[in-house]
Amino acid sequence: MPAGRRSCDAVAIGVVYDAPVAAARLELRLASLSDWIKIFDPRDWTVFVPTAAAIDQGSTVRIDLDVDGWMVALRGTVVGLRDDPPGVVVAVSGAERDKINYLNGYVRGGLINLREKRRLPIRLAVTYGAVDGPATTFTKDLNEEGVFLFTDKPLPEASQVHMLLTLPGRPQPLSLVGKVSHTIIAQDDEPPGMGIVFELDDAARDQLAEIVRELEDQLHAGMLPIGVTE
């Protein structure tokens, strides 16, 4: 691992095993936002997790991370072991990089002043009109301008899409319309899916902006249901 990683007040509060994927599950709580900068190395996208648990190099792990009350799950592979302090160095999966980018901006304060550019890395159920009829999937991220949906069969670019977005704590889904701006296929290095730019009238856009603000507040407060931040 790269030299010079600083110590911090990070605490690993447990390790269990995630049976469906046979992954060690580490719970990591950071005492302050600045501690994230101390344990994350942007040169190789690794995270140091202090733990006394016996975890082999090459193991798949899930990190349940609590950063000043913001809860997020990160998956990766153990690429190094440390003795002083004891712990593991985890290379974060490429699929988790949107979460890392959001967290880096959140910690440094950039997203507070540039709210319109943030993309919330949250997983919400969506039903949309696919070629073969209604399809159900999940969001990768969301903001006032658009959304990215996971799918192995993305629609052609410029296709118009009607979506019903399920929101935590709301009995009715949110109806949204947009246009496919870009696609990622299964042969690419990233998870397949499609980016969609919303096409909304002023009233619908104002409603969505308020919902996104509420989701961000809940995200930072750790109040979103389990699964939404995975």
C-alpha positions as CSV (number, residue, x, y, z in Angstrom):
1,M,0.0,0.0,0.0
2,P,1.2,3.6,-0.5
3,A,3.3,4.9,2.4
4,G,2.3,7.9,4.5
5,R,-1.3,7.1,5.4
6,R,-2.1,9.0,8.6
7,S,-3.7,7.7,11.7
8,C,-7.2,8.7,12.7
9,D,-10.0,8.0,15.1
10,A,-11.8,5.4,12.9
11,V,-13.3,2.5,14.8
12,A,-14.2,-0.8,13.3
13,I,-17.1,-1.9,15.5
14,G,-17.6,-5.4,14.2
15,V,-17.2,-8.0,11.5
16,V,-19.8,-10.5,10.3
17,Y,-20.1,-12.5,7.1
18,D,-22.5,-11.6,4.3
19,A,-23.7,-15.1,3.3
20,P,-25.1,-14.5,-0.2
21,V,-21.8,-13.2,-1.5
22,A,-19.5,-14.8,1.1
23,A,-18.0,-11.4,1.9
24,A,-16.6,-10.3,5.2
25,R,-18.7,-7.3,6.5
26,L,-16.9,-4.6,8.4
27,E,-18.6,-1.8,10.3
28,L,-16.6,1.3,10.3
29,R,-17.5,4.5,12.2
30,L,-15.6,7.7,11.7
31,A,-15.6,10.3,14.5
32,S,-15.5,13.3,12.1
33,L,-15.6,14.1,8.4
34,S,-11.9,14.8,8.4
35,D,-11.2,11.2,9.3
36,W,-12.3,10.1,5.9
37,I,-9.5,12.0,4.3
38,K,-7.0,10.2,6.6
39,I,-8.2,6.7,5.7
40,F,-9.0,7.1,1.9
41,D,-6.1,7.2,-0.6
42,P,-7.2,8.7,-3.9
43,R,-4.0,7.5,-5.6
44,D,-5.3,3.9,-5.7
45,W,-8.9,4.2,-4.4
46,T,-8.1,2.3,-1.3
47,V,-9.6,2.6,2.2
48,F,-7.9,1.6,5.4
49,V,-10.2,-0.2,7.9
50,P,-8.8,-0.8,11.4
51,T,-9.8,-4.2,12.6
52,A,-8.3,-7.0,14.6
53,A,-10.4,-9.6,12.7
54,A,-8.5,-12.2,10.7
55,I,-9.3,-11.4,7.1
56,D,-7.1,-12.8,4.3
57,Q,-5.6,-10.7,1.5
58,G,-7.8,-11.1,-1.6
59,S,-11.0,-11.5,0.4
60,T,-14.2,-9.7,-0.8
61,V,-15.5,-7.3,1.9
62,R,-18.4,-5.0,2.5
63,I,-17.7,-1.9,4.5
64,D,-20.7,-0.4,6.4
65,L,-19.4,3.1,6.8
66,D,-20.8,5.7,9.2
67,V,-19.3,9.2,8.4
68,D,-20.6,11.7,10.9
69,G,-24.0,10.0,10.8
70,W,-24.1,9.5,7.0
71,M,-24.4,5.7,6.3
72,V,-23.1,4.1,3.2
73,A,-22.1,0.6,2.1
74,L,-18.9,0.1,0.1
75,R,-17.7,-3.1,-1.5
76,G,-14.2,-4.1,-2.5
77,T,-11.2,-6.4,-2.1
78,V,-8.6,-6.7,0.5
79,V,-5.2,-5.8,-1.1
80,G,-3.1,-5.2,2.0
81,L,-2.8,-6.0,5.7
82,R,-1.3,-3.8,8.5
83,D,-0.1,-4.6,11.9
84,D,0.4,-1.1,13.5
85,P,-2.4,-0.2,13.8
86,P,-4.0,-3.5,12.9
87,G,-6.3,-3.4,9.9
88,V,-6.9,-4.1,6.2
89,V,-6.5,-2.0,3.1
90,V,-9.5,-2.4,0.8
91,A,-9.5,-1.5,-2.9
92,V,-13.0,-0.1,-3.6
93,S,-14.9,-1.6,-6.4
94,G,-15.3,0.5,-9.6
95,A,-19.1,0.3,-9.2
96,E,-18.8,2.2,-5.9
97,R,-16.9,5.2,-7.3
98,D,-19.9,7.5,-7.5
99,K,-20.4,7.0,-3.8
100,I,-16.7,7.9,-3.2
101,N,-16.9,11.0,-5.4
102,Y,-20.0,12.2,-3.6
103,L,-18.4,11.5,-0.2
104,N,-15.2,13.3,-1.2
105,G,-17.2,16.4,-2.2
106,Y,-19.4,16.2,0.9
107,V,-16.4,16.0,3.2
108,R,-14.7,18.9,1.5
109,G,-17.8,21.0,1.5
110,G,-18.0,21.5,-2.3
111,L,-21.5,20.0,-2.6
112,I,-23.0,22.5,-0.1
113,N,-22.4,25.4,-2.5
114,L,-22.9,23.5,-5.7
115,R,-26.1,21.7,-4.9
116,E,-27.3,21.6,-8.5
117,K,-24.3,19.5,-9.6
118,R,-24.4,16.8,-6.9
119,R,-25.7,13.3,-7.7
120,L,-27.1,11.4,-4.7
121,P,-25.7,7.8,-4.7
122,I,-29.0,6.2,-3.6
123,R,-30.8,3.0,-4.7
124,L,-34.5,3.6,-5.4
125,A,-37.0,1.3,-7.2
126,V,-38.1,2.5,-10.6
127,T,-40.7,1.1,-13.1
128,Y,-40.2,2.4,-16.6
129,G,-41.5,1.8,-20.1
130,A,-39.0,-0.6,-21.8
131,V,-39.2,-2.1,-25.3
132,D,-40.9,-5.3,-24.1
133,G,-43.3,-3.5,-21.7
134,P,-43.0,-2.2,-18.1
135,A,-39.6,-3.0,-16.5
136,T,-38.5,-2.6,-12.9
137,T,-35.0,-1.7,-11.8
138,F,-33.1,0.6,-9.4
139,T,-31.4,4.0,-9.6
140,K,-27.6,4.3,-9.4
141,D,-27.8,8.0,-8.6
142,L,-30.2,10.9,-8.8
143,N,-30.3,14.7,-8.9
144,E,-32.7,17.4,-10.1
145,E,-31.4,17.2,-13.7
146,G,-31.5,13.4,-14.2
147,V,-31.0,9.9,-13.1
148,F,-29.0,6.8,-14.0
149,L,-30.9,3.4,-14.1
150,F,-29.3,0.0,-13.9
151,T,-30.4,-2.2,-16.8
152,D,-28.9,-4.8,-19.1
153,K,-31.1,-3.6,-21.9
154,P,-30.8,0.2,-22.1
155,L,-33.1,2.1,-24.5
156,P,-31.6,3.8,-27.6
157,E,-30.2,7.2,-26.9
158,A,-32.7,10.1,-27.3
159,S,-35.6,7.7,-26.4
160,Q,-38.3,9.3,-24.3
161,V,-38.9,7.4,-21.0
162,H,-41.8,7.5,-18.5
163,M,-40.8,6.5,-15.0
164,L,-42.5,5.8,-11.7
165,L,-40.0,6.4,-8.9
166,T,-40.6,4.8,-5.5
167,L,-39.7,7.2,-2.6
168,P,-39.1,6.2,1.0
169,G,-41.9,7.2,3.3
170,R,-44.3,8.1,0.4
171,P,-47.3,6.0,-0.5
172,Q,-47.4,7.0,-4.1
173,P,-44.6,6.8,-6.7
174,L,-43.3,10.0,-8.4
175,S,-44.1,10.2,-12.1
176,L,-41.2,11.5,-14.2
177,V,-40.5,11.9,-17.9
178,G,-37.1,12.2,-19.5
179,K,-34.9,11.4,-22.4
180,V,-32.0,8.9,-22.6
181,S,-28.8,10.9,-22.8
182,H,-26.2,8.0,-22.7
183,T,-25.9,4.3,-22.3
184,I,-23.4,1.8,-20.8
185,I,-23.5,-1.7,-22.1
186,A,-22.5,-5.0,-20.4
187,Q,-19.2,-5.1,-22.3
188,D,-18.1,-1.8,-20.7
189,D,-16.1,-1.7,-17.5
190,E,-18.9,-0.1,-15.5
191,P,-22.3,-1.6,-14.5
192,P,-24.7,-1.4,-17.5
193,G,-27.5,1.0,-17.7
194,M,-28.7,4.4,-19.0
195,G,-28.5,8.0,-18.0
196,I,-31.7,10.0,-18.4
197,V,-32.2,13.7,-18.4
198,F,-35.5,14.9,-17.0
199,E,-38.0,16.8,-19.2
200,L,-40.3,18.5,-16.7
201,D,-42.5,21.6,-16.5
202,D,-41.6,24.2,-13.8
203,A,-44.1,22.8,-11.2
204,A,-42.8,19.2,-11.6
205,R,-39.1,20.4,-11.5
206,D,-39.8,22.4,-8.3
207,Q,-41.4,19.3,-6.7
208,L,-38.4,17.2,-7.7
209,A,-35.9,19.7,-6.4
210,E,-37.7,19.6,-3.0
211,I,-37.7,15.8,-2.9
212,V,-34.0,15.7,-3.8
213,R,-33.3,18.1,-0.9
214,E,-35.3,15.9,1.5
215,L,-33.4,12.8,0.3
216,E,-30.0,14.5,0.7
217,D,-30.9,15.6,4.3
218,Q,-32.0,12.1,5.1
219,L,-28.9,10.7,3.5
220,H,-26.6,12.9,5.7
221,A,-28.6,12.2,8.8
222,G,-28.5,8.4,8.2
223,M,-32.3,8.2,8.1
224,L,-32.8,6.4,4.8
225,P,-33.9,2.8,5.0
226,I,-31.4,0.0,4.8
227,G,-30.8,-0.8,1.1
228,V,-31.3,2.7,-0.2
229,T,-27.6,3.6,0.3
230,E,-26.2,0.3,-1.0
